[in-house]
């Protein structure tokens, strides 16, 4: 079982930046693609970006060019650097393996609020 602790969220003005971190425990981290997901109020959770165990990356169109995902396998940590934040990026951000199974355990997430 993987335990996940997200941090780094906060209130930021449009155009600002944040760096999210996710510390994961368990043996699954180093062998799996890890991704950042987000859930906005009233919406379903969606994948934002992921990084494979080998370092390959994928970004959804709505963050492409504005986000950078990275991982430190020695620290079991995955990061998401987000720039040029928009109000539409307001959501709770979670990390998990990709793909996340139906039975996946989720952390508490970290709230990102983009507002002037």
Secondary structure, 3 states (H helix, E strand, C coil): CCCEEEECCEEECCCCCEEEEEEECCCCHHHCEEEEEEECCCCCCEEEEEECCCCCEEECCCCCCCEEEEEEHHHCEEEEEECCCCHHHCEEEEEEEECCCCCCCCCCCEEEEECC
